[in-house]
Amino acid sequence: MIEMSAKKGWNIISRSYQEETRISLEDVHYGPISPGESELKLLGKVKDKDALEIGCGGGQNAIVLSKWGARSMGLDISEEQIIARANHGANGVIRTSVLKTGLISFVFEESIREGVFIS
């Protein structure tokens, strides 16, 4: 059996995943066969709020949240997924960071506790 880290796996499949999977840039998505935020209405109003998406992949949800008026940031462990964000017009729209570890520890200021979205 071959073991592989999630980071390495996503770095390998990122390009094909982003090319073959249609992820909206107009609605927050929750999964490939799930309804989006415009139907589910789980987030409430995001305008002028801070939004952090953990596991942002190509940044599609972070882009949508920015379009809806949130100050959004996306984090992902895969450098290749982060590179894909440029193909979605995310440069300059969202701030994205690549985590160098599978363990995440954040110190949030009070203003950043408004919304954390894990995809």
N, C-alpha and C positions, 0 to 999 in steps of 0.2 A: 504494500500500500504506500502510495506517495502522499506525503503530507505537504500542505502548502498554506502559507499565511493568507489571510483575507487580503492584505495589502498586495501581495504578489499576484494573487488571483485576479483582483480588480485591475492591476496594472497590465496583465496579459489580455483580458477581455474588454477593456475599456473602449477601445476604438470601435470594435464591432457592436458592442452594446449601445453606444451612443448613435451609431449609424442605423442600427436596425430597430431600436426601440423609439417609438414616437411619444415623447414626453412634452406636454403642453408648455408653452411659454406665456399662456394667458390664464391658466388656472393652476392652483396648487394641486399636485397629485399625491395620492396615498399608496399607489401600487398600480401595476399594469392592467389589472382588471377591476379596479375599484373606481367608484365615482369620485369626482374631484371636489374641491372645497366649495365651488359655486353651488353644488347640489347638497353636500353634507353640512356645510356651515358650522364647522367645528372650531374655527379660530376666532371668530368674532371680528371686530374692527381692528385692523392692524396699522392704520394710518398714524404716523408719528410715533410709532412704538419701535422698540428694538426687537429684532428677531434673529435668533441664532439657529441655523439648521446644522445639526450634527449628522454627518453622512450625506453631504450635499451632492456627491457625484459631480455631474457636469454643471451644477448650479441652477438648474431650471427653476426649482421652487424659490430659491433666493432671488432670482430675477423677477419672478412673478410678485413676490412680496415687496420688492423694491418698486415695481410698477404700481402696486396698490398703496404706496406711500410709507412703507416700513423702512427703517434703517436696518438692512439685512446683512448678515454675515454668514458665510458657509464654511464648514470645516469638513475635510475628508482625509482619509489615510492614504489614498491613492494619488500619486503625482500625475498619473495619466488621466484620471478623472478630472483633476483640477485643470490640467492643460486643455481638456475638452471644453471647459467653460468659455474659452475664447471663441469657440465656434458658435456659441449661443449668444454672442454679443455681451458677455458678462464683464468684459474688461472695462473698468471705470464705473460699472453699475453696482457691483458688489465687491466686498473685500473677501477674499478667500485665503485660507491658510491651510497648509498641509501639516497634519499631525505626524510626528515622527515616532509615535508609540501607539500601541493599542490601548494603553491606559490613559484615561483622560481625567485631568483634574483642573478645574477652573476656579478662580476666585472672581465672583461676580460683584460688580458694584450694584447697588440697589436699582439703578435705572436699567440695567441689563436683564433683570429678572422678569421682564414683561412677557417674553415669549421664547421658549426653546422648543424647537421642532426636530424630532429625531426621525430620520427616514431610513 
